Amino acid sequence: MKDKNPLLEVEGLSISSKNRLLLNGLSFTVYSNEIVAIVGESGSGKSLTALSIAGLLFQTPLSISSEKMLLGGQDLSQLSTKNWQIIRGKDLGIIFQEPQSSLNPSMRCGPQVMERLQKNKIGTPQDHRRRVLEAFDAVQLPQPERIFKAYSHELSGGQKQRVMIAMALIGAPKLLIADEPTTSLDVTVQKEILALIKEQQKARKMSVLFISHDLSVVAQFADRVLLMQKGKLVESGNLEKIFKNPQEPYTQGLLYARPQPDKRLERLPTVVDFYQKKNTFKSISKASRAKRHKFLYSQKPLLEVKGLVKEFPLTRHWFKENESLTAVDEVSFDLYPGETLGLVGESGCGKSTISKAIVYLDPPTAGDICYKGRSIVGLKANALRELRREIQLVFQDPFAALHPLKSIGDAIAEPLHVHQLVIGKAAQKQRVFNLLERVGMGVEYYQRYPHELSGGQRQRVVIARALATGPQLLILDESISALDISVQAQVLNLLNDLKDQLQLSYLFISHDLNVVKYMADRILVMQKGILVEVGEADELFLRPQEPYTRALIKALPSI
């Protein structure tokens, strides 16, 4: 529970870039021994707020002003660079979103954390190693001695984030800033990390400024919530006020845009719907769902995967037996025309390996894959080209999937040119216009470049490019995991519309079980390369058979 003493006081914080106002007169207080969450979409100013409090924007071209910015009574706006380093080493700890990019890949983890002690002259040099090992033990890292000597690439995502937490906490800060610390983590690891941060907060009686775009995560974690939109604070309050009686349409949209575990809606509500006061949404009945499934599974399978095995070599020596890692082990399943088949599991379970094997980007070691009753194993180059016209991949990161120097129009037209589907520039351009309109974008985006688009717009472009060849099966590999909740709802609605309009089938891969349950007819659950459970989506959630599936469902954050 929070104390009455204010630890962080911010009044009138504004940040601008040239003629654009990025943060507009933000004011809030964080009390001692309190967790405050800042929630909002990308571009709302959440991370800018955190970076300005941590003094990481003062060397940038941004213009920053505030009436008051105090940490423990100390004025942060007047600090020198050297004093900022002292503050960040002792009074202030920071956990960033992506631990891999925050850790130095050329340094072992132990010395990296030890640097914090050395630079801030905490303890004696003889004592530093012991302190780091104790910090690793406190954040529940297995085998602290091994982690001390390990490089970041040798650790899992959850272990890397625990190293970052140890680094942030080793100076015993009064305030911990956690900027989307669990966004890139699996749901089970996310639950562990959140529990760890909260445990450390209680034990150390420190305050936490927690930044997220997901209110369902915040509901499990925070004492108070600040809602930000376009650089402004639009609503704030304790959990009961925000979650039981939200006043702003923006807050209502963020609350209800996420798929709910207890109901299946025809369309997900978006922030725009609440601004337009559209707050009634139809549910799909069990009877209509049963009727749909009866039709789906009376057909012949579109895709059949039989005993799929994928091994990766670990060593290659002529004088001893080669060692290999089995990433996918004897996996079999069918996918039917018009079906959305969900594939879930933690990182490293083999989900993406299966998707690449199906389109022969990474051929399987053993087993068979049949598309429309025909085996694709061993197909020649021309036949594979034809196959990839009908089976298209949509990847996780739309920014990485688009060439930064190609306009949106050229990016969408590329598969038309490669597969020689439309002859003539005028016809190609018209086809691209049609595809842009189909995914809810106007022709004005034709000449724009990826950096000029939002995350949701880029994902729509990638979907349009995948649709250019007229595919029957789309493999969506974590294709919405990088999007804000409200944008995610728009893209999921779009995918369902396209499925009905174009008679598409989907292999929908994700670690977010709530999203998969909303989209899927059936769900495949994978663990360490093995298919452990298959079931109808609603039934699997209500009555999971395997302990691993039950653990995944139990770890889901809920409001």
PyMOL commands that set and color helices and strands:
alter all, ss='L'
color gray80, all
select helices_A, chain A and resi 46-53+76-78+81-90+99-102+109-119+125-138+144-149+152-154+157-169+187-204+215-218+239-244+249-256+271-275+286-296+351-358+381-390+398-401+408-418+425-438+443-445+450-452+455-467+485-502+513-519+537-542+547-554
alter helices_A, ss='H'
color red, helices_A
select strands_A, chain A and resi 6-17+20-31+35-39+63-65+68-71+74-75+92-95+175-179+207-212+224-229+232-238+303-313+324-335+340-344+366-371+374-375+391-394+473-477+505-509+522-527+530-536
alter strands_A, ss='S'
color yellow, strands_A
deselect
rebuild
show_as cartoon
